[in-house]
Amino acid sequence: MSATPATSVDRKSKILEELMRIMQDLSGMDESQIDVHRTFLELGFDSLFLAQANGAFKKAFKVRITTRQLMEKMPTLAALAEHLDRELPPEAFKVEEPVVQQPTAQVAIQDAGVPAAPMLSNLPLGTQVAVGSGSPLETLIVQQLQLMQQQLAALRGEGVSSAVTAQVAATHAPATSAAVGDATKSQAGRDAVGDTHDKTSPWQPVEKKDDGTLSETQKEHIDKLVQRVLKRTPGSKEMTQANRARLSDPRTVQGFRKQWKEIVYPIVSDRAEGSKIWDVDGNEYIDVVTGYGSNFLGHAPKFVLDAVREQISKTVAIGPQTPLAGQVAELICEMTGMERAAFCNTGSEAVLAAIRCARTVTGRTKLATFAGHYHGIFDEVLVKGMGQGARRKSLPIAPGIPGKKVEDVVVLEYGNPESLDVIRENADELALVLVEPVRSRNPDLRPIEFLHSLRALTEELDIPILFDEMVTGFRTHPGGAQHLFGVRADLATYGKVFGGGFPIG
Ligand SMILES: Cc1ncc(COP(=O)(O)O)c(C=O)c1O
């Protein structure tokens, strides 16, 4: 049988099928939630997700597409399939004609006493193949022939729905679209775990476009504000500009919006004391966040600086142990109720070390963490959850973090009892449950009852639990959130505040 040339419709379906597979795989959504005619943004996929998906598209199709093109030029899966169909060379993603083993079929049919099948590819669609005696074998063969006939018709582009075109049709039906949209919103990760547009995430994409949502009054207000800030802080702006070529600091673009791009620069401060900071233009500010919340004692507390000066005059040798280490460990244990303490330079290192301890002791690998909890800057904890149940997925929250790095992390919803079920299901593999008892990025939620249940469950299942007390430690109470909520953790990490303005973990 001669090969029927693949038509564009067939190839597009195949491409769409592959795109759908990639999107499902990455997002943890199922096909009923991905309407190929809705824009990626409508489906809840942000620019970061699209950048990740784009990597997978490139791998699968070997075609260069920019994330910007995905956002602007081909913002739906259907449009993307269309584009790929145009761009791909004829031999790529070719639809293979199903092999119709005619001689064998004939033998079988003849053996069964049924006349030889006509040339299927020549039959008009819907032609019924004559059935002989109607025995089960005959019926089966006839059904297969009819199925083949349909496949061939699909290959010829005669409008018979392939699996994908059926999906497309189903998802494109108006009623389904509405349902999909809602389900997508809640299940793609917004309500479930990790909002795809999470404004509290440590990673925020730079928004270069004016989204057009501001009223004239708001625009006027912003313009005036920009002028006032520029007039007040020219020194900070000049320094930022002058240093831009050499100094790589993400804060110089943080909060970027076209409307106020002229004032997207950090305030450069040359002095800080107590609750105040002074910038290079001589402006005095009350620092309401004092070191992003870490300076409980204010900036540069005198007794801390005196002690540090004294120590520097003696030694800050790297390598040997200082006699102070044991004393400080003793004090930390006394205050926090923990059994032993180890020191490092940052909170991130402390969490990293705690994870390694837990994996070593349990011999297990997986981690459970909660959406919106922050645990530092290393890859494995910069993660967001997508999907539910068997489709639960973990994705990096920032470009540059390979998906593999977060494969062993299960992201759950904080305070939701269903998260306890997931922990139970994964118990055999879980090395550690990480909790930020009060989320520093969203402190409203303090699910004390949930924390008690979580503790009871992890005790029952013999899974260690870590309280990341980087922010809650010492300042909510000397014993931190553990004391406040009456829950004891197996491991706890501290930092920031007890460094009195110096980095520690
Ligand atoms: C709860 C929590 N854990 C871990 C860290 C990481 O600490 P560091 O910035 O010292 O690495 C932070 C930092 O903000 C934090 O708030």
Ligand as a Chemical Component Dictionary entry (heavy atoms), coordinates in Angstrom:
data_LIG
# 
_chem_comp.id                   LIG 
_chem_comp.type                 NON-POLYMER 
_chem_comp.pdbx_formal_charge   0 
_chem_comp.three_letter_code    LIG 
# 
loop_
_chem_comp_atom.comp_id 
_chem_comp_atom.atom_id 
_chem_comp_atom.alt_atom_id 
_chem_comp_atom.type_symbol 
_chem_comp_atom.charge 
_chem_comp_atom.model_Cartn_x 
_chem_comp_atom.model_Cartn_y 
_chem_comp_atom.model_Cartn_z 
_chem_comp_atom.pdbx_ordinal 
LIG C1 C1 C 0 11.888 31.522 57.327 1  
LIG C2 C2 C 0 13.210 31.705 56.653 2  
LIG N1 N1 N 0 13.999 30.637 56.458 3  
LIG C3 C3 C 0 15.206 30.750 55.881 4  
LIG C4 C4 C 0 15.689 31.968 55.470 5  
LIG C5 C5 C 0 17.038 32.068 54.827 6  
LIG O1 O1 O 0 17.909 32.770 55.648 7  
LIG P1 P1 P 0 19.186 33.528 55.017 8  
LIG O2 O2 O 0 18.668 34.675 54.234 9  
LIG O3 O3 O 0 19.989 33.942 56.209 10 
LIG O4 O4 O 0 19.895 32.534 54.169 11 
LIG C6 C6 C 0 14.897 33.115 55.652 12 
LIG C7 C7 C 0 15.347 34.424 55.169 13 
LIG O5 O5 O 0 14.608 35.367 55.011 14 
LIG C8 C8 C 0 13.627 32.987 56.258 15 
LIG O6 O6 O 0 12.831 34.047 56.439 16 
# 
loop_
_chem_comp_bond.comp_id 
_chem_comp_bond.atom_id_1 
_chem_comp_bond.atom_id_2 
_chem_comp_bond.value_order 
_chem_comp_bond.pdbx_ordinal 
LIG C1 C2 SING 1  
LIG C2 N1 SING 2  
LIG C2 C8 DOUB 3  
LIG N1 C3 DOUB 4  
LIG C3 C4 SING 5  
LIG C4 C5 SING 6  
LIG C4 C6 DOUB 7  
LIG C5 O1 SING 8  
LIG O1 P1 SING 9  
LIG P1 O2 DOUB 10 
LIG P1 O3 SING 11 
LIG P1 O4 SING 12 
LIG C6 C7 SING 13 
LIG C6 C8 SING 14 
LIG C7 O5 DOUB 15 
LIG C8 O6 SING 16 
# 
